[in-house]
């Protein structure tokens, strides 16, 4: 079983040989698709997306206040603070990455969509969810593994059981 969260879904969606895939508010790209192209096609609603600014080395650093509010809006304060501290700058090139192959087409998968998630432009989660075998929508922000860890563990167990049957 492979679990991908947010941009981790790009990698998770290419893993072969797994019994199942779980996408937590993830990006799920098709062959040749890039996040930059999808974002250009999908402007989203005002206030959606994360504010990322270039640092001294040209890498993208999330604004700490924005990172606290949007991905971790329903997460306990101390946990959210630690999660924001762990964020690291990323090269802008991650938005140009395109997978050469995908496994989500022929692997049982589930997309968990957080109803309060404001980090991915509105139509994209529906598009990504449609690529999965099943979808669940929860009243969470972007990081349900932090706000509802027991429920995420249960989801993983349920997906394992589905894949085994």
N, C-alpha and C positions, 0 to 999 in steps of 0.2 A: 504494500500500500504506500503510495506517495502522496504527501500533502504539500500543496503550494499555496502561499499567501501573497497577495498583491503581485509585485513583479516576479516573485518566485514561481508564479503560475506559468510564466513563459518557459522556464526550465522544466517544471513538472510536466507540462504538456508534451514534452519530447522524450520522456523516459520510457524506454521499452522494457517489456518483460515483467511488468508489475501486474498484480492482480486487480488493481483499481487506482483511480486518481480522485483526489479530493481537492477542490479549488475553493479557498476561502477568500472571497472578494478579490479574485485573481484576474490577471490579464491572461487570456488564452488566445494565442496567435495562431494563424494558419501559415502554411508555407508561403514565404515571400512577404508576409505582412509585417509591418513595423509599428511600434507604438506611435512614432512621430506621424506616420501617415494616417493612422486611426484618429489621433487627436486633431489633425488638420481637417478631417472629414466630420468630426463630432465636437463642436465647440462646447456643448454642455450648458448648464444653467449658471447664472451668476453666483459666485461664491463656491463653485465646485472646483475640485483639483487642489493640489498642494502648491503653496508658494515656495519655489526653489530659486535660490539666487546663486550666482557663481562665486566661489571663494577665490582666494589669491592665486590658486593653481588652475582656475577655470573649471573646477568640478562643481557640481550642483549640490548645494547644501540646503536642506529644508529649514524654513523659518521655524524656530522652536515653538513659538506660540501657535502657529498654524498646525505644526506637527502634533502638538498637545490636543488641540481642539478637534481636528478632523479625524485622524485615525484612531484617537483614544478618547473620544468624547464620553463614552460610557464606562471607562476603565477607572478603577480606584486610583486616587491621586498618586500614592507612592509608586504603584506599579507603572502608571503612565509616565511619571517623571523619569523612572529608570529606563523605560522603553525609549523615550526621546533622547536620553543620554547615550544610548547605544547606537543611535543613527550615525552613519558616516557619509561623507560626500561621495557622490557617484559621478563618473565621467558622463558628459552629455551624449556620448556615443551609444549609451544603453537605449536611447530612444530610436536609434537607427537599426538596431539589431533585428534580424529576421531569421526565423528558424528554417533550416534546410529540410527538416522532416518533423512530423508531429505523430504522436501516438494516441491522442485523445479521440481520434475517430474510431479506433477499434479496441479501446480499453473502457470497461465500465467506469463511469465517472459521475460525480455529483458536484454541483456548483452551489455553494452557500453564499447567498446574497444578503448583506446587511442592509436593512431598510433605511438605516440612518447614515449609511456610508456616503460621504461627500468628497471622496478622494478620486473617484473615477467618474468621468463625464457620464451623465444620466443614461443615454441609450446604450452605452457600451456594456454594462453588466448584463442587460437583457440579451445582447448579442452573444456575449461569452457564455451565458447560461444555456442558450439554445444549442450550444455545441456539446453539451453534456447529456448523459443518459437521464439524469434527474436533476431537479433543482429544489432547494429549500430556501425560504426567506425568513430571516429572523429579525427581531427588533434589536439590532446591534449596530455599532459603528463599524469602522474598517477592521478592527482587531478583535474578533470574537474569541480567539484563543486566549486573550488576556481578560476580557470581560466575562466570558462564560466558558472557562476551561473544562468544566465537567461536561457541559453540553457538547463541546467539540470532541472530547474523548468519546462520548457516547456516539456521536456521528461517525467517528472513525470505526468504532466497533460495529455499528450497523452496516457501514459500507463493506467492512471485511466479511461480515456474514452474507451480504448480498453477493459479493464476488465469489464466495466459497460455494454458493448454491447453484 
